[in-house]
Amino acid sequence: MITIAREHPVQDDLALLHQRHTEAMHAETPPESIHMLPADALAAPGIAFFVMREAGQAIGMGAVKRIDDSHAEIKSMHVLAETRGRGLAKTMLDHLIAEARAQGFTRLSLETGVEGIFAPARALYLRAGFAECGPFADYREDPNSIFMSLRLA
C-alpha cells in the first residue's frame, strides 16, 4: 500500500532519497544551475514536505514551498529509480497539486533542468497541465533551467 504524508525532511530513513535526489541533480547540471534545497532547508517555515512510503519504506518525496499568498513552488520531487514505472511520480505530483489547492494557492510553479535526465519529469509536468513560463520568484534566466507553471484556480 502506498501512502503519502507530511513529515519532517530530516530523518535517518530519508537519507537514501535525499542522496539519490542530490546525485540526480548533479549528474548533468552545472553547479551554478542547481536549485535544489538540502534536507534541512526543506524544514523551513512555508514549506510542506511529503514522503511517499510503501510498506513503511520511504520511496518518494516532494514539497510545496510558499512564494506568496497565491503562488507556490514544487521542490525536491523525487521517486527512487527502482520503484519507477508504476505511476508513482504522477501520484506524488497529483498529491502536491492537491495540497497546493488545499492551501489556497492559485498558481503552482517549478524549475527543472534542460538536460536529458529531466526529460521524463518535463513530460510528466506537461501531461499534468504545466506550461513553460519565464523565471518566477528569485530565479533568473538560465540556459540550464526550464520554468513551468500551472493555474490552479
N, C-alpha and C positions, 0 to 999 in steps of 0.2 A: 504494500500500500504506500502510495506517495502522499506526503504531507508537506505543506509549506506554512511556516510560522515565523512570526517576528522574533528575532533572537539577538543577543549581543554578538557583534562581529569578532570579538577576541575570545576564542575558546580553543582549547587544545585540539578538539576533533574537527576544527575547521582549517587547520594548518595546511592540509593537502589541497583543499580548494583554493586557498589564498596563494599557495606556492604555484599551482598549475596556472592560475589566472595571471600571476606575475610573469611566469615563463612565456605564456602565450603573448602577452603584451610586449615583451622584449624580444620575441623571436625574429620579427622582421621590421619593427618600428624603431626609428632613431630615438634615442633617449629624450631629446627635446620635444618630441611629439607624443610622448606617453602621458596620458592624463588620468591614469588610474589612481585611486586612493588606497593607501596602505590600510590594513585591517583596523588599526587604532583610530585612524581618521574617520572610518565609517561609523564610529560610535558617537560622532559629534551631534549636537542638537540639530534638528531639522533633517536628519537622515533616518529613514525607516529601513532597516536591514532585515532581509528574509533569508531563511535557509530551507532548502528542499531536502527532505530526508526520505529514504526508503529503508524500511525495517530498522529505523533508528540511525542509519548511516547517512552522513551529510554527503549529498551528491550534486548539489547545486546551490547557487546563491544569487542574490540581486538586491539592489537598493533603489529607493526613491529619495532623491535629495531636493529639498525645497529651494527654489530660486527666489520666488516672491509669492505673494498671495494667490496668484493664478497659474504659476508656471513651476514645473518640477522637471528634474532630470533623472534618467536611469543611469545608475552607476554599478560597476562591478558585477554585471550579469555574467555568470559562468556556470556551465554544466560539465561535470567530469567527462572526458573523452570516452571512457569505457562504458558510459551509460547513454551515449548519443544514439540517434536513430530511432528513438521511441517517442518523439514529440515532447520531450521534457523541456527543451528550451522554449517552445511555444507555451507550454503550461506555465513556466515561470514568467514569461513575458505577459501572458494574459493576467496573471496574478498582480504583477506590477502595475499594469494599466488599470485594473480594478481598484487597486489600493490608491493610486493617484486620483481616480474619480471619487473614491470614498473620502479622501482628504479635501475634496472640493477644488482640485486643480482643473483648469480648463485647457491647459496645454502641457504636453509631455515631450521632452526633447532628449536627445542623446548625441554623443560624439563617438564615432567608431573610426577604424583605420581604413585606408585605401588598399592595403596590401592583400594579397590573395588569401591569407589566413582568415581574414574578416569577411570574405565573400558569403559564406553561409549565414552569418549574422545579418549582413546587409539585406540578403534575400528574405530572411525572416521578418525583419522590420518592415520591408516594403509590403510583404503579404499582410502584415498587421495594419497597414494603412499609413505608416510613416512616410513622409515625403522629404526629399532633400531640402535644406534651408541654409541660410547663412549662419555664421557663428552667433552664439547666444551667450548670455551671462558674461563671464570674463574671458571666454575663448576669443582667439584671433584667427584670421585666415591662416591655414596651414596646409601645404600641399599633401601632407600625410594624413589629413583628417577629412572625414565626411560628417556633416551635421545633418540631423534628421529631426523632424518634429511631427507630432500628432495632435490634432484638435480633439479635445475630449468633450466639449460642450455640444 
